[in-house]
Amino acid sequence: MKQQVNFLLFWGSQSLSQLGSAMSGFALILWVYRQTGSAMTTSLLTFFSYLPMILASTAAGPFVDMHKKKTIMLLCDLIAALCSCRVLAVLLLGRLELWHIYVVNGIVGLMNAFQIPAHAVAVGLIAPGQQYGRVSGLNSFSSNLCTVAAPMLAAALYSIGGLSGVVLFDLCTFLAAELLLLLRIRIPEDIPVKGSGRRKIFAGCAEGFRYLAERRDLLLLIAGMAVLNFFSRLTYENILSPMVLARSGGSETALGTVNAVLGLGGILGGLAVSAGKLPESDPHKLIWLPAAFSFLFGDLLMGFGRGQAVWCVAAAAASIPIPFLSAGQNIVLYRTIPKEMQGRVFAVRNALQYSTIPAGILLGGWLADFVFEPYLVSGTALSQFLQQLVGAKEGSGMAVMFLCTGTLGAAFSLVWYGLSKKHGPRS
């Protein structure tokens, strides 16, 4: 019982902090877009968050293994909070500029390089009864609840108190989560072996890479997830919002509804994962078949759809399978990787698995603006055929991009499932 209460306190406090961070991130997007009117500048917010995290991830893993996970999480959260304080200070002075936000996002991304593997290892240590599948479902539930709630709460608070009000709320959620982690939450871990500086860290990085190089099943899993991340960032991270707005006559209600369904679908999937019995004997089936379903029915319906109702069905089809995918991946990783190696391996996993995200973010917007949208009005035989499938309105080129990612993503997932069955998993 104490273990369950300990985990629920940990999960609840981190979810609260995640909500505040998501609200702050949404408010920053609103502020930046209103200042610049550029979609590219808002994409760069995400780009500068991911890039430092990816670059530092390999070194962060050995550091996490050599130090207390609780201490790392507390320090990373504190530095992120100080960055938020800096943003709030210059904002109140009327001196906030775009580069300030890029720098802050970069620092927060750097902290995430340490925070994410420390949190992942802590979950494995705290999880009651080794229930990794259900724990993953709870994490998906809280993450998607933030997806639904954060934009609405941030928009409401933004209209009342502006960006400063949202950032202040974020700081309050951080303080509550930090105090709970410091005073009430216990992470059962042995005293880590102290390292010997940079040499030890680089040796740890090499160990993480070496471990994965010897585990072809894990390497296949991580490589496959990197490809899925690339496909998803080509569309959902960049062009979903402009596509829906363009094809709905600029309806903010339609866009808000579609985004809400995306979050609700993830919540339903997370609840199903946490409440149901997963086929843990074949976790790769739990990964790649839901991924194929998400691309095949989610992306294709999103591209073919010409109205809010179809887009909402597509959003549900795309998001409900994702918690199953995450649960399957966690089952493989936690079962396979020794606890004393998890920090190093998780950090290398993050560096490899997330390395494709910045490329997808930047490439997706460029393809939409300079390739697909112009081509759909070029008058060629192929463009006219595609217009018959998705329509001839503005945004049709972006709809075709969804057809491409849906087809390629589903095919890739099925092929990768076959490869994963052949080469793993093994314990």
CORCOR-V582335 format. One record per residue. N is the residue number from 1. RES is the residue in one letter. D_FIRST is the distance of its C-alpha to the first C-alpha in Angstrom with 2 decimals. Layout:
# CORCOR-V582335
<<N/RES/D_FIRST> <N/RES/D_FIRST>>
This chain:
# CORCOR-V582335
<<1/M/0.00> <2/K/3.83> <3/Q/5.36> <4/Q/5.12> <5/V/6.26> <6/N/8.54> <7/F/9.90> <8/L/10.59> <9/L/12.33> <10/F/14.21> <11/W/15.19> <12/G/16.24> <13/S/18.23> <14/Q/19.96> <15/S/20.79> <16/L/22.32> <17/S/24.37> <18/Q/25.39> <19/L/26.65> <20/G/28.76> <21/S/30.17> <22/A/31.05> <23/M/32.80> <24/S/34.72> <25/G/35.73> <26/F/37.03> <27/A/38.92> <28/L/40.51> <29/I/41.72> <30/L/43.30> <31/W/44.94> <32/V/46.28> <33/Y/47.61> <34/R/49.36> <35/Q/50.88> <36/T/52.13> <37/G/52.16> <38/S/51.36> <39/A/48.72> <40/M/49.18> <41/T/48.12> <42/T/44.84> <43/S/44.26> <44/L/44.90> <45/L/41.95> <46/T/39.67> <47/F/41.95> <48/F/41.78> <49/S/37.98> <50/Y/37.67> <51/L/40.56> <52/P/39.38> <53/M/35.90> <54/I/37.47> <55/L/39.99> <56/A/37.49> <57/S/34.70> <58/T/36.08> <59/A/36.39> <60/A/32.99> <61/G/31.17> <62/P/32.33> <63/F/31.76> <64/V/28.09> <65/D/27.77> <66/M/29.55> <67/H/27.55> <68/K/24.12> <69/K/22.63> <70/K/21.23> <71/T/24.75> <72/I/26.41> <73/M/24.44> <74/L/25.17> <75/L/28.84> <76/C/29.35> <77/D/27.98> <78/L/30.20> <79/I/33.27> <80/A/32.69> <81/A/32.43> <82/L/35.68> <83/C/37.32> <84/S/36.39> <85/C/37.86> <86/R/41.00> <87/V/41.35> <88/L/40.96> <89/A/43.53> <90/V/46.23> <91/L/45.62> <92/L/46.25> <93/L/49.35> <94/G/50.57> <95/R/50.70> <96/L/47.93> <97/E/49.37> <98/L/48.20> <99/W/48.16> <100/H/45.77> <101/I/43.16> <102/Y/43.86> <103/V/43.42> <104/V/40.16> <105/N/38.81> <106/G/39.91> <107/I/38.07> <108/V/34.85> <109/G/35.32> <110/L/35.77> <111/M/32.53> <112/N/30.78> <113/A/32.12> <114/F/29.81> <115/Q/26.96> <116/I/26.46> <117/P/26.13> <118/A/23.97> <119/H/21.57> <120/A/21.78> <121/V/20.98> <122/A/18.08> <123/V/16.52> <124/G/17.00> <125/L/15.37> <126/I/12.23> <127/A/11.88> <128/P/8.90> <129/G/10.76> <130/Q/14.04> <131/Q/14.13> <132/Y/17.01> <133/G/18.85> <134/R/16.33> <135/V/15.56> <136/S/19.34> <137/G/19.63> <138/L/17.50> <139/N/19.68> <140/S/22.73> <141/F/21.81> <142/S/21.59> <143/S/24.69> <144/N/26.70> <145/L/25.70> <146/C/27.25> <147/T/30.23> <148/V/30.81> <149/A/30.06> <150/A/31.32> <151/P/35.00> <152/M/35.22> <153/L/33.59> <154/A/35.56> <155/A/38.78> <156/A/38.42> <157/L/37.66> <158/Y/40.40> <159/S/42.93> <160/I/42.19> <161/G/41.63> <162/G/42.74> <163/L/41.21> <164/S/40.61> <165/G/38.41> <166/V/36.17> <167/V/35.97> <168/L/35.14> <169/F/32.27> <170/D/31.02> <171/L/31.18> <172/C/29.16> <173/T/26.29> <174/F/26.51> <175/L/26.39> <176/A/23.24> <177/A/21.45> <178/E/22.97> <179/L/21.90> <180/L/18.22> <181/L/18.43> <182/L/20.43> <183/L/18.68> <184/R/14.95> <185/I/13.93> <186/R/13.69> <187/I/15.14> <188/P/15.10> <189/E/18.75> <190/D/21.68> <191/I/24.62> <192/P/26.78> <193/V/30.31> <194/K/32.67> <195/G/35.25> <196/S/38.98> <197/G/39.83> <198/R/41.12> <199/R/42.14> <200/K/38.59> <201/I/37.37> <202/F/40.16> <203/A/39.44> <204/G/35.82> <205/C/37.11> <206/A/39.38> <207/E/36.58> <208/G/34.60> <209/F/37.74> <210/R/38.66> <211/Y/35.34> <212/L/35.77> <213/A/39.44> <214/E/38.56> <215/R/36.05> <216/R/38.23> <217/D/35.51> <218/L/33.43> <219/L/36.66> <220/L/37.61> <221/L/34.29> <222/I/34.60> <223/A/38.29> <224/G/37.66> <225/M/35.07> <226/A/37.64> <227/V/40.19> <228/L/37.91> <229/N/37.19> <230/F/40.96> <231/F/41.76> <232/S/39.18> <233/R/40.42> <234/L/43.98> <235/T/43.41> <236/Y/40.25> <237/E/40.13> <238/N/43.84> <239/I/45.79> <240/L/43.62> <241/S/44.29> <242/P/48.06> <243/M/48.48> <244/V/46.97> <245/L/48.93> <246/A/52.13> <247/R/51.92> <248/S/50.89> <249/G/53.62> <250/G/51.40> <251/S/48.90> <252/E/45.96> <253/T/44.38> <254/A/44.49> <255/L/42.94> <256/G/40.15> <257/T/39.42> <258/V/39.35> <259/N/37.00> <260/A/34.67> <261/V/34.66> <262/L/33.84> <263/G/30.69> <264/L/29.84> <265/G/30.43> <266/G/27.94> <267/I/25.34> <268/L/26.08> <269/G/25.93> <270/G/22.58> <271/L/21.13> <272/A/22.81> <273/V/21.42> <274/S/17.77> <275/A/18.20> <276/G/20.68> <277/K/21.12> <278/L/23.02> <279/P/25.93> <280/E/24.44> <281/S/27.30> <282/D/29.64> <283/P/27.92> <284/H/31.39> <285/K/32.17> <286/L/29.15> <287/I/30.73> <288/W/34.44> <289/L/34.94> <290/P/32.96> <291/A/34.89> <292/A/38.13> <293/F/37.29> <294/S/36.52> <295/F/39.85> <296/L/41.92> <297/F/41.02> <298/G/39.74> <299/D/42.44> <300/L/45.29> <301/L/44.69> <302/M/44.40> <303/G/47.77> <304/F/49.53> <305/G/48.25> <306/R/50.68> <307/G/48.72> <308/Q/45.44> <309/A/44.30> <310/V/44.63> <311/W/43.05> <312/C/39.96> <313/V/39.72> <314/A/40.16> <315/A/37.45> <316/A/34.94> <317/A/36.14> <318/A/35.82> <319/S/32.34> <320/I/30.29> <321/P/30.53> <322/I/29.47> <323/P/25.63> <324/F/26.32> <325/L/28.51> <326/S/25.98> <327/A/23.27> <328/G/25.87> <329/Q/26.86> <330/N/23.38> <331/I/22.87> <332/V/26.20> <333/L/25.71> <334/Y/22.27> <335/R/23.26> <336/T/26.68> <337/I/26.70> <338/P/25.60> <339/K/23.08> <340/E/25.81> <341/M/28.11> <342/Q/25.96> <343/G/27.13> <344/R/30.74> <345/V/30.60> <346/F/28.65> <347/A/31.24> <348/V/34.10> <349/R/32.54> <350/N/32.48> <351/A/36.07> <352/L/37.31> <353/Q/35.30> <354/Y/35.95> <355/S/39.50> <356/T/40.98> <357/I/39.53> <358/P/42.15> <359/A/44.92> <360/G/43.72> <361/I/43.47> <362/L/47.00> <363/L/48.60> <364/G/47.35> <365/G/49.10> <366/W/52.22> <367/L/52.51> <368/A/52.15> <369/D/54.76> <370/F/57.26> <371/V/57.02> <372/F/55.63> <373/E/56.70> <374/P/60.27> <375/Y/60.57> <376/L/59.76> <377/V/62.86> <378/S/65.06> <379/G/66.87> <380/T/66.50> <381/A/66.22> <382/L/62.60> <383/S/61.66> <384/Q/63.34> <385/F/61.46> <386/L/58.14> <387/Q/59.18> <388/Q/59.58> <389/L/55.95> <390/V/54.26> <391/G/56.99> <392/A/59.42> <393/K/57.80> <394/E/56.56> <395/G/53.20> <396/S/54.26> <397/G/54.25> <398/M/50.59> <399/A/49.97> <400/V/51.66> <401/M/49.28> <402/F/46.39> <403/L/48.36> <404/C/48.76> <405/T/45.12> <406/G/44.07> <407/T/46.51> <408/L/46.00> <409/G/42.20> <410/A/41.88> <411/A/44.43> <412/F/42.79> <413/S/39.32> <414/L/40.82> <415/V/42.85> <416/W/39.91> <417/Y/37.84> <418/G/40.70> <419/L/40.82> <420/S/37.06> <421/K/37.30> <422/K/40.19> <423/H/38.74> <424/G/35.00> <425/P/32.13> <426/R/31.94> <427/S/29.31>>
